[in-house]
């Protein structure tokens, strides 16, 4: 029971910090809903016309080479959705030309859930960028795709599954950049 109480206390504190962090940006709910709706309509379009044909090709190649790819395809779908919203993680940066740390930017890009959890804690410090929207460019797509390829090499044994994460991740990331008219 003591463990459950401590977990509940930590979870409650985390939710309070999350609320404080989210509402400090004062983003109107209507703007947030319209942004999500704008992305989901294009996600549907990309899913039907790009993701499904790639997935079908991926399944056929898996059958030809007798490789079980269902798990990597399933994970690829989640990486596609996650990658579609990942570039907007740069909204946590404060703009300051003197305190721009490229390694902090890319750590946030690669490990966003962990870094966000850290930012919500009491021990966090602010992250800075010299320009607005630092992840809305093609160099960030290449860096993110390389990171996903390294993860593929770490988690999978065959080449077909290794390339699934970067392929679906890059498609999701480029979908976001298309919606925001950066490409």
N, C-alpha and C positions, 0 to 999 in steps of 0.2 A: 504494500500500500504506500510506503514511503516513496518508492521509486515512481509510482504513478502520480503522486502529488507533485514531485519535483518535475516530472515531464510536463504535467499540465501547467505548472507555474512557468516553465521555460517557454512552452508553446504560447501561452497567453502573452508573455512578454514579447515574444517574436511577432505575434500578430499586432500588438500595440505599436511596435517599432515600424512594422510594415505600413500600418495605417498612417502613422506620423510621416513617414517617408513619401508615401503616395500622395497624401493630401497636401504636402508642402509644395508640390508642383502646381496645385490649383488648376488641374486640367478639367474643363467642364465635361460632364458625363456625356452630353450630346456629341462633343467632338471626339471623345474616345469611342463611342458607338459608331460614328460615321467612319472613323479610321479602320476599325475592325471590319465593318461591313464592306468598305472599299477593298480591303485585302482579301476577304473571304470570297467575294465575287470573282476576283481574278484567280484566286487559288483554285476555285472550281473549274475555271476555264483551263488553267494549266494542268490540273489533275486529269481532266478528260483528254486533252490533246497532246500532252507531253509525258506526264508521269505514267499513265496507263500503258501507252505504247512502249515506253522504256521498260516498264515492269513486265509486259508480255514478252518482249525480246529477251529480257533477263531470265524469265522462266524457261523459254525455249532453249536458250544457250545452256542453262542449268541441266535441262533434260538431255541435251545432246552430249554434254560432258559428264553426265551422271553425278551431278553435284546437288546436294540438298541445300536449296537457297531460300526456303520459306522463312527461316528465322532472320536472315539478313534483309530480305524483302520487307518483312514486317517492321524491323528496326529502321529500314530505309524510309518507310512511310512516315514514321515519327520524326526522323531527322529532317525530312522534307518540310513538314509542318513547323518544326522548331526553327529551322533555318529561315523560314519565311518571315518570322517575327524577330529574329536575332539582330538584324542591323539597327533596330530601334532601341537597343540596349544603350546606345550612345547618349541617350537622354539623361543619363546619370552624371555625365561630365559637366564640370563647370568650365567655362571658356576663360582661359588665361594663357597668353602667349609665352610667359616666362616659366611656367611649370609643366610643360608638355613632356610626358614620359611615354615613349612609344611602347616600352615593354608593359606598362600598366594597361595601355589600351588593348594590346593583343592578349594579355592575360584575361582581361574582361571578355574579349570576344571568344576566346577558347573555353574559358571556365565560368561562363556567365552565372549559372545558378549558385555556384560556390561563392563567387565574388559578391553577388547580390546579397547572399546570406550574411557575409562579412560586413557589407555596407549597412545592413539593418542593425547590426550589433552596436553596442555602446562604444566599442574600441575602434570604430572605423574612422578613416580619414577621407577627405574628399579626393576625387579623381579629376584631373585636369586635362584639357585638350586645347591646342592652339587654334583649332578651327571647329565650327559646328559640323555635326554629322560626319565624324571621322570614319565611320564604317560604311558609308554610302559611296564606295568606289570599287573599282575592279581589283586593286591591289589587296584589299581586304578579302575579296572573294578568293583570290589565289592563296592567300595566307590561310584562310579557313579551310579551303579544299585540301591544302597540304597537311594541315592538322588532322583532318578527317582521314586522309590517306594513311598517316602514321597510326592513328587509332585502328584503322582496318588491318594494318600489318600486325598490330599487337593482339587483336582479338580473333582474327580469322586465320585459317591455315591455307586456304586455296585462293588463287588470284581473283576468281570471280566474286567471291564475297568481300575480298579486300577492297575492291573498287566500288562496291555498292554504296558505302557511306559517303565518299566524296562526290559520286555522281548525283545522288539524291539530295545531298546537302547543297551542292552548287546550284542545282536546279531550283531549290527552295530560295536560296539567297538571291539568285538572279531574278526570281519572280518578285521578290520584295523590291529590288532596285527598279524593276520595270514599273511596278505600281507607283513608286515614288518619282518616276521619270528621271532616274539617274543614268539609265542606259536606253 
